[in-house]
Amino acid sequence: MKFSDLKNPAAASAVIKDFQKRFSAKVCLAPTGGCSGGIISAHTLSAEGMLRPIARDGHVYAVKANLYKSAPIGPATIGLLGIRDTSVFNGFCAVHDKALFSPIEDQPLACTPQQLFIHAYRAIAKESYLKRKQSESLPTPDVVKEIHGLPKDFNLQFSAEVLLWMEASLRGAEEIERTKAEMDKHLVAGDWRRVMTTVIPFAKPPTVVCNFVYPPDRDFEGNYLQDFENWEADLSQLMVTITPAGSGGFALLSHLDTANSAPRRLIE
């Protein structure tokens, strides 16, 4: 369905604008006070250390989204973006962004405990910023009815699958926030070795870079790693960074030392 095919495109446009506003909200996620310099567009991928080495005339291939435009495979496409506009979020003030990430922005990557911790922390901070917003982004049934021109007294209800998605998204946000809170404590204490990292060196610079978090579900043989159905226990997270470094590069696979066996079993 095209955007113009909707009964009420204006209502759909309002939802998109609210969605974009929600995901561009400005907040500083640093665990200490003293914010200054305003909230900036913080990079999850270092512009100079990670993006510049793989750039073409200052641009890299990245996911581009236009929620107002339909496409054969959805609103997201792959296209060239300027490195200053790639992988940014409004999650830190200028002072804290500089202070927290200087060890990986201003120093060559030597895989010191602090650098490995900071790469993992950057991933969990970005996920913490996004996850709760994801759980809050679904329009209400009344808004859906307005978009599609359904009568106000029409009994529209979300399916069990949608309700489960909403609950799972909220649960996931709470998990990530607890993980970040734990890492915040170690960050403030300078206890870098509480993050365990497997470092995989590359002989040549990688052509793809990333920094993300995910809870391992299965190993490479398809064996189940942790119980996603048990909502009483938090899932353990794996923080992944792939980055150039000098004439080569590294894959950094990190997890907290309090994690369950899932990250270690996947790596091993």
PyMOL commands that set and color helices and strands:
alter all, ss='L'
color gray80, all
select helices_A, chain A and resi 3-5+9-22+47-54+83-85+94-105+113-135+141-147+160-189+192-194+262-267
alter helices_A, ss='H'
color red, helices_A
select strands_A, chain A and resi 39-43+59-65+76-82+88-93+195-202+210-214+238-245+248-256
alter strands_A, ss='S'
color yellow, strands_A
deselect
rebuild
show_as cartoon
